[in-house]
């Protein structure tokens, strides 16, 4: 073939590591493509912001539900039940933390 990046019958197929550019009508060597640092930064920033919004939404609902139950129990004089709810919540958080650490290993 007259062009170094072509092969096959009638030089109609590009060799490995090259692609056919319709504009120039020839095989062009593939170069490694890298995202510009600004784009990577924006993607990371958006991901972090979305994670914060999801976490805030999730935890604010849990906290408000817990607070409503606590107030209801306090109004009814169920202090013992309130203490047991706090203990259960603490134990579940500890269990979740242990499970996440086990998964990381």
GIWO-V682748 format. One record per run of one state. SS is the DSSP state (hx for helix, st for strand, lp for the rest). FROM is the first residue (numbers start at 0). TO is the last residue. Records with the same first field share a line. If there is no record, write none. Layout:
# GIWO-V682748
SS = FROM-TO + FROM-TO
This chain:
# GIWO-V682748
lp = 0-4 + 7-7 + 11-11 + 14-16 + 21-24 + 29-35 + 76-77 + 104-104
st = 5-6 + 12-13 + 17-20 + 25-28
hx = 8-10 + 36-75 + 78-103
